[in-house]
């Protein structure tokens, strides 16, 4: 005696060895012995043998029209052997019943299981939807295979053309395009970026890296929606001295400017004037939400993504030959550069000039200060402020800081120029010391008044943002609240609101337990770090572009640590290969090979030592 039974979801045939009512001992068609519960038995029959039954049943199943079988089944629940009798119009043979069972079991969209050997035909609308889904999957499978074949052959399918950067950097892994690309990567052994590049889908390596950043941080694009302009600032008292700013030529967000009124005794009143967008951007307004989302201007060689719309920047930037609303810190300074008093107020200041590094540095430098030579705008003020800045630096215990090189990237028409400038020169020292004075004074003022503020603190060597007043040991000040770049950093804008409220005797907009402040600090730190990492990556990219542009095959470098070297005259660190044991500070000559603009990397092969 033989039987059909179900095991692990499969239909099997076997020989009955022993029948114990509740269970049976059987031998499958392949010779495997097993214990089968009686409830799992679907059919008992006398002939033919299990192997022959299954062979005939599979052949018979191929000739069964599932649509016709579905029509025969009707709407009521049925057993497979009942449907086999109805289908054949007579008592079916064991192979014929088994063929019907295999057809039902293998067509779940046509027939829904209702128990062991029992089924019910799917409703017509459900069947139609399931058929459509099957047809769609078949079309998608064919399309996926077609796209995969094209990619492997080095051709970009038209359907992928508009999604190249998304597929490379932030793909929807459930999309058909991604699955085809993943299949092609597996077949070719290439990464997604390499395969797309081989297909000619990445015409610009620069755009490749920019789009990676934009997809992560500006998924809706870097542009601004149409926003209502902010209201004009309130009436403010007029300042009494012309001011000047100092920035590089590319700066449009001019946040700070300075003024000097000399006193008869040799002292001076110094004005530090900060652009005041907080006068026009109300907390919770559309503009405020835009700034709170972006959190900072993003810088990269040759371009930037501003925190605020250009129209608002133009309204509040400290552009020359304009009367500009500012938050001003006035310092009465003695002839020996000691600070006698500090006053904060909002006022309107006339910006007489926007001085630029490129034209100012040849005139205002360590060699020219105090010496003869041609006069230039604000020379007396600049030289006096430099002496004041040196006194401020010494007062912080930071005098005689070691100067080091900074690098300026100029990118135009896909060509890059990398210029070296000394950080810590008189211009840098003057600006940085006056900014430190304003940030530390205003941070101290907020703390003394018990008004919430966002502080930049450094203790035990760790720099962090905090809502609690804390010293910045690296700068040598007891309080330090970023407040001098409100056009470029959101925390500065927040602090400016608080400072303005204190200066004007008003209630501050943010309390110390304001959840918005905690969220802003957290979000700002994450965004600021990500933006800085992107800027460093793009500077490295343009260094490699410069090496290719200038066809540099060999270069001099200094060992930084272990097998890492710093290039001369470039802000570039790279790994050195093939070198003997070297010590930090050793000078080496290296060969440059395999410059890769997609991975932003290169190979530096050791050539020879150089004298120290």
Secondary structure by P-SEA (a helix, b strand, c coil): ccbbbbcccbbbbbbbccccccbbbbbccccbbbbbcccccccccccccaaaaaaaaaaaaaaccaaaaaaaaccccccaaaaaaaaacccccaaaaaaaaaaaaacccccccccccbbbcccaaaaaaaaaaaaaaaaaaaaaaaaaaaaaaccccccccccccccccccccccaaaaaaaaaaaaacccaaaaaaaacccccaaaaaaaaaaaaccccccccccccccccccbbbbbcbbbbbbbccccccccccbbbbbcccccccccccccccccccccccaaaaaaaaacbbbbccccccccccaaaaaacccccccccccbbbbbbccccccccbbbbbbbbbbbccccccccccccccccccccccccccaaaaaaaaaaaaaaaaaaacccccbbbbbbbbbbcccbbbbbbbbcccaaaaaaaaaaaaaaaaaaaaaaaacbbbbbbcccccbbbbccccccccccccccccccccccccaaaaaaaaaaaaaaaccccccccccaaaaaaaaaaaaaaaaaaaaaaaaaaaaaaaaaaaaccccbbbbbccccccccccccbbbbbcccccccccccbbbbbccccccccbbbbbbcccccc
